[in-house]
């Protein structure tokens, strides 16, 4: 069984802070800063361009991808890393649409992260040919999958409420209707057990700066099921996706494996930090993680329900129906969160009226959860959020 009291030592957290925002940006893992320094001073500083071979910079996207693959139930050689999540969504969606040229509908839901929808809107508009992005309520997705749908583009865990889609069931329904299934794992990779292979996902994408703790702007990942590797068309035909990038051919020939979904030069510094961050997962059992996460979130919900009757739970009450985050509604949500942050509890706000808390057992304890609820109680009972300073919106909320 995973000892989560020991894993907390794998992170650098400021004293006096209860960090409940790992669902937005994970904390700094021990070893990440040293790894970045080593890449800068020893590899880049001493080896210069020779480090592409000598330090195997060129192999980082695949090596780091294999480590992520182990956390999402994917086989080695099926995940690559680099670029941003928006780019990976674009790549996956374009390739998936090419697999179903006779269909016109991309199906998503109104709970999806807006960036995924923006990418879909832009791609549908650029490709033309009568393509349509169709949005339905999250609980209507299953019933909306029919033989007009080319691709389902869904995020497994709703970024606002934590509502959890049934990946296996919806993927099976998509396949039964002849559609291709893309899953965004931004709020589930590192938060709960994921098995893209068992679920039958065709593509999966995700960011690494949340529960995987890769740092701000850390590279995204893309999973491609083996059955599609030889035929998935990389619409962004960058040189690193070429079968022989250093042959410098004038015509594009895609790599025969997952590397076909690479685009440009890999971000070496960011990938090295992410590689070091993934050390925090050594020996962690994802089933244990899920059990601990549910325990923390259930305790927090119970404490808030007993202490703060003015807060309305916005997340599913059944822990099996949500990811590793919990949200509450209140008209003064932004100010409430600012008052909490000022008192050492960091969560975040999502418009229009949600305060949101993430539960990462790798570095959180039950005592901290209870202490955070007590601070929230004090903020609510004393209406501390009425301070005008807490109502001034920052650019990043």
C-alpha positions in Angstrom: 0.0 0.0 0.0 1.3 3.5 -0.9 2.5 5.5 2.0 1.3 9.0 1.3 2.9 10.4 4.4 6.2 9.6 2.7 5.3 11.0 -0.7 4.7 14.5 0.7 8.5 14.8 1.2 8.8 14.6 -2.6 7.5 18.1 -3.0 8.6 21.6 -2.0 5.7 23.5 -0.5 5.9 26.8 1.4 5.5 26.5 5.1 2.1 27.5 6.4 0.3 26.9 3.1 -2.4 24.3 2.5 -2.3 23.8 -1.2 -5.6 22.8 -2.8 -5.0 23.9 -6.3 -2.9 21.1 -7.7 -5.7 20.6 -10.2 -4.6 23.9 -11.8 -0.9 23.9 -11.2 1.0 21.2 -9.3 3.7 22.2 -6.7 7.4 22.0 -7.3 8.7 18.4 -7.0 12.0 17.8 -5.2 14.7 17.4 -7.8 13.0 19.3 -10.6 15.0 22.5 -10.0 18.3 20.6 -9.8 17.5 18.7 -13.0 16.8 22.0 -14.8 20.1 23.4 -13.5 22.0 20.3 -14.6 20.5 20.5 -18.1 21.5 24.2 -18.3 25.0 24.1 -16.9 26.3 20.6 -17.6 24.4 19.4 -20.7 23.8 22.7 -22.6 26.7 24.5 -21.0 29.4 21.8 -21.5 28.1 19.7 -24.3 26.5 22.4 -26.4 24.9 21.0 -29.5 26.5 17.6 -28.8 23.9 17.1 -26.0 21.2 16.2 -28.6 23.0 12.9 -28.8 25.2 12.9 -25.7 22.4 13.6 -23.3 19.8 12.1 -25.7 17.7 15.3 -25.8 16.2 14.0 -29.1 14.8 11.0 -27.2 13.1 13.0 -24.4 9.6 13.1 -26.0 9.4 9.4 -26.2 11.1 8.6 -22.9 8.8 11.0 -21.0 5.9 9.7 -23.0 6.5 6.2 -21.8 6.5 7.3 -18.2 3.1 9.0 -18.7 1.9 6.0 -20.6 2.4 3.9 -17.4 0.0 6.3 -15.5 -2.8 6.2 -18.1 -2.9 2.5 -19.0 -1.1 2.9 -22.3 1.6 0.6 -23.7 5.2 1.9 -24.1 5.7 3.6 -27.5 2.1 4.9 -27.7 2.5 8.4 -26.1 4.6 11.3 -27.2 5.1 14.6 -25.4 5.8 18.2 -26.5 3.8 21.3 -27.7 0.8 22.5 -25.8 -2.5 20.7 -25.0 -4.3 22.9 -27.6 -2.0 21.8 -30.3 -2.4 18.1 -29.3 -6.2 18.5 -29.4 -5.8 20.0 -32.9 -3.6 17.1 -34.0 -5.9 14.4 -32.5 -9.1 15.9 -33.9 -7.7 16.5 -37.4 -6.4 12.9 -37.5 -9.6 11.5 -36.2 -11.7 13.4 -38.7 -9.5 12.0 -41.5 -10.4 8.5 -40.3 -14.1 9.2 -40.9 -14.2 11.3 -44.1 -17.8 10.4 -44.8 -19.1 11.9 -41.6 -19.6 15.5 -40.6 -20.2 15.9 -36.8 -17.8 16.5 -34.0 -19.7 15.8 -30.8 -18.7 17.5 -27.5 -20.5 18.8 -24.4 -21.1 22.1 -22.8 -18.9 21.1 -19.8 -15.8 20.7 -22.0 -12.9 23.0 -21.5 -13.4 26.1 -23.7 -10.0 25.8 -25.3 -10.9 22.3 -26.7 -14.1 23.8 -28.1 -12.2 26.8 -29.6 -9.8 24.4 -31.3 -12.7 22.3 -32.7 -14.5 25.5 -33.9 -11.4 26.7 -35.7 -10.6 23.3 -37.3 -14.2 22.7 -38.4 -14.2 26.2 -40.0 -10.9 25.7 -41.7 -11.6 22.3 -43.1 -15.0 23.2 -44.4 -16.8 20.3 -46.2 -19.9 20.7 -44.1 -18.3 19.8 -40.8 -20.2 20.7 -37.6 -19.4 21.0 -33.9 -22.4 19.8 -32.0 -22.7 20.5 -28.3 -25.0 18.8 -25.8 -25.3 18.8 -22.0 -22.9 16.4 -20.3 -25.6 14.0 -19.3 -27.0 13.9 -22.9 -23.8 12.8 -24.6 -24.6 9.1 -24.7 -28.0 9.7 -26.3 -26.5 12.1 -28.9 -24.0 9.6 -30.3 -25.5 8.4 -33.6 -24.4 7.5 -37.1 -23.8 11.1 -38.1 -21.0 11.5 -35.5 -17.4 11.3 -36.8 -15.7 12.0 -33.6 -16.5 12.4 -29.9 -14.3 15.0 -28.2 -14.8 14.8 -24.5 -12.9 15.7 -21.3 -13.1 12.9 -18.8 -13.3 15.2 -15.7 -15.2 18.5 -15.9 -12.8 21.3 -15.0 -15.5 23.2 -13.1 -17.4 20.7 -11.1 -15.3 17.5 -11.3 -18.1 15.6 -12.9 -16.7 12.3 -14.3 -17.6 10.8 -17.7 -17.6 7.1 -18.0 -14.8 6.7 -20.5 -15.3 3.0 -21.2 -19.0 3.3 -21.7 -19.0 6.3 -23.9 -16.1 5.0 -26.0 -18.0 1.7 -26.5 -21.1 3.7 -27.6 -19.0 5.8 -30.0 -17.5 2.7 -31.6 -20.8 1.0 -31.9 -22.0 4.1 -33.8 -18.9 4.0 -36.0 -17.3 7.1 -34.4 -13.7 7.8 -33.2 -13.3 8.7 -29.5 -10.8 11.4 -28.3 -10.4 11.9 -24.5 -8.9 14.9 -22.8 -7.2 13.7 -19.6 -6.1 17.1 -18.3 -8.0 16.7 -15.0 -7.7 12.9 -14.7 -4.1 11.9 -15.5 -2.4 11.7 -12.1 -5.8 12.2 -10.3 -7.4 8.8 -10.7 -6.8 5.5 -12.3 -7.0 5.8 -16.1 -6.8 2.9 -18.6 -7.0 4.1 -22.2 -6.3 0.6 -23.5 -9.0 -1.1 -21.6 -11.4 1.7 -22.4 -10.6 1.4 -26.1 -9.8 5.1 -26.5 -8.6 6.0 -30.0 -6.8 9.2 -29.0 -6.0 10.7 -25.6 -4.4 14.1 -24.8 -3.6 15.9 -21.7 -1.5 18.6 -20.0 1.2 17.8 -17.4 1.3 20.9 -15.2 -1.7 19.9 -13.0 -1.6 16.6 -11.1 1.6 15.5 -12.9 3.4 18.5 -11.5 5.5 19.3 -14.5 5.5 23.1 -13.9 3.8 26.1 -15.5 3.4 25.6 -19.3 4.8 22.0 -19.1 4.5 20.1 -22.4 1.3 18.2 -23.2 1.0 14.6 -24.2 -0.8 12.6 -26.9 -1.7 8.9 -27.0 -2.5 7.2 -30.2 -4.0 3.7 -30.2 -1.8 1.1 -32.0 -4.5 0.3 -34.5 -4.3 3.8 -35.9 -0.6 4.4 -35.9 0.0 3.4 -39.5 -2.9 5.5 -40.8 -3.4 8.5 -38.6 -2.6 11.6 -40.7 -0.6 14.3 -38.9 -2.1 17.5 -40.3 0.7 19.4 -38.6 3.5 17.8 -40.6 6.5 19.1 -38.7 10.0 17.9 -39.3 10.2 15.9 -36.0 7.3 13.9 -37.2 9.1 12.9 -40.4 10.4 9.3 -40.7 13.9 10.6 -41.2 14.1 14.3 -40.0 17.8 14.6 -40.6 17.6 13.4 -44.2 16.0 16.8 -44.9 13.7 15.5 -47.6 11.6 18.1 -49.3 8.6 15.9 -49.2 6.9 14.8 -45.9 6.9 11.1 -45.0 5.4 10.4 -41.6 7.2 8.3 -39.0 5.9 4.8 -38.7 5.1 5.1 -35.0 3.9 7.6 -32.4 6.7 10.0 -33.4 4.5 10.9 -36.4 2.5 13.0 -33.9 5.6 15.1 -33.0 5.8 18.5 -34.6 8.8 20.8 -34.0 11.9 20.8 -31.9 11.2 19.4 -28.4 11.3 21.9 -25.5 14.3 20.2 -23.8 14.3 22.2 -20.5 10.6 21.8 -19.9 10.7 18.1 -20.8 13.7 17.5 -18.5 11.8 19.2 -15.6 8.7 17.0 -16.3 10.9 13.9 -16.4 12.2 14.8 -12.9 8.7 15.6 -11.7 7.5 12.1 -12.7 9.9 10.6 -10.2 7.3 11.6 -7.6 5.1 8.8 -8.9 7.6 6.0 -8.3 6.0 3.3 -6.3 2.5 5.0 -6.2 -0.4 2.7 -6.8 -3.2 4.5 -8.6 -5.9 2.5 -6.8 -4.5 3.6 -3.5 -4.3 7.2 -4.8 -8.0 7.1 -5.7 -9.0 5.7 -2.4 -7.1 8.4 -0.6 -8.4 11.2 -2.8 -12.0 10.1 -2.2 -11.3 10.0 1.5 -9.9 13.6 1.5 -12.7 15.0 -0.7 -15.5 13.3 1.3 -14.1 14.6 4.6 -13.9 18.1 3.1 -17.5 18.0 1.8 -18.7 16.8 5.2 -16.8 19.5 7.0 -18.1 22.3 4.7 -21.7 21.0 4.9 -21.5 21.1 8.7 -19.8 24.5 8.9 -20.8 26.6 5.8 -24.6 26.2 5.0 -24.4 29.1 2.6 -22.1 27.2 0.2 -23.9 25.0 -2.4 -22.1 21.9 -3.5 -21.7 22.0 -7.3 -19.9 18.7 -7.7 -21.6 15.3 -7.8 -22.3 14.0 -4.3 -21.4 10.5 -5.3 -17.5 10.3 -5.1 -17.6 7.7 -7.9 -19.1 10.3 -10.2 -16.4 12.9 -9.8 -12.7 13.3 -10.2 -10.3 14.6 -7.6 -11.8 18.1 -7.2 -14.8 19.6 -5.4 -16.5 22.9 -6.2 -19.0 25.0 -4.3 -21.3 27.8 -5.5 -21.7 31.3 -3.9 -22.4 34.7 -5.4 -19.2 36.0 -3.8 -17.1 33.1 -4.8 -14.1 35.2 -6.1 -13.9 37.2 -2.9 -14.3 34.1 -0.7 -11.4 32.5 -2.4 -9.2 35.6 -2.1 -9.9 35.7 1.6 -8.9 32.1 1.9 -5.7 32.6 0.0 -4.8 35.5 2.3 -5.2 33.0 5.2 -2.9 30.3 3.7 -5.4 28.1 1.9 -4.9 28.2 -1.9 -7.7 27.0 -4.1 -9.1 28.8 -7.1 -12.2 30.5 -8.6 -14.0 29.6 -11.8 -16.6 32.0 -13.3 -19.2 32.8 -12.6 -19.6 31.6 -9.0 -17.4 28.6 -8.2 -14.7 28.1 -5.6 -12.7 25.0 -6.5 -10.5 22.7 -4.5 -8.2 19.9 -5.8 -7.2 16.9 -3.6 -3.8 15.4 -4.4 -2.9 12.7 -1.8 0.7 12.8 -2.8 1.2 15.9 -0.6 -2.1 16.5 1.3 -3.2 15.1 4.6 -6.6 14.8 6.3 -5.4 17.2 9.0 -4.8 19.8 6.4 -8.2 19.2 4.9 -9.9 19.8 8.2 -7.8 22.9 8.8 -8.8 24.3 5.4 -12.5 23.8 6.2 -12.0 25.6 9.5 -10.5 28.6 7.7 -13.3 28.5 5.1 -15.8 28.5 8.1 -14.1 31.6 9.5 -14.2 33.4 6.2 -17.9 32.6 5.8 -19.0 33.2 9.4 -17.2 36.5 9.7 -18.1 37.6 6.2 -14.4 38.3 5.7 -14.9 38.2 2.0 -16.7 41.6 2.2 -13.3 43.3 2.3 -13.3 45.4 -0.9 -9.7 44.3 -1.6 -10.8 40.8 -2.2 -13.2 41.8 -4.9 -10.6 43.3 -7.2 -10.2 40.7 -10.0 -6.7 39.8 -11.0 -5.9 38.8 -14.7 -5.6 35.2 -13.7 -8.3 33.8 -11.5 
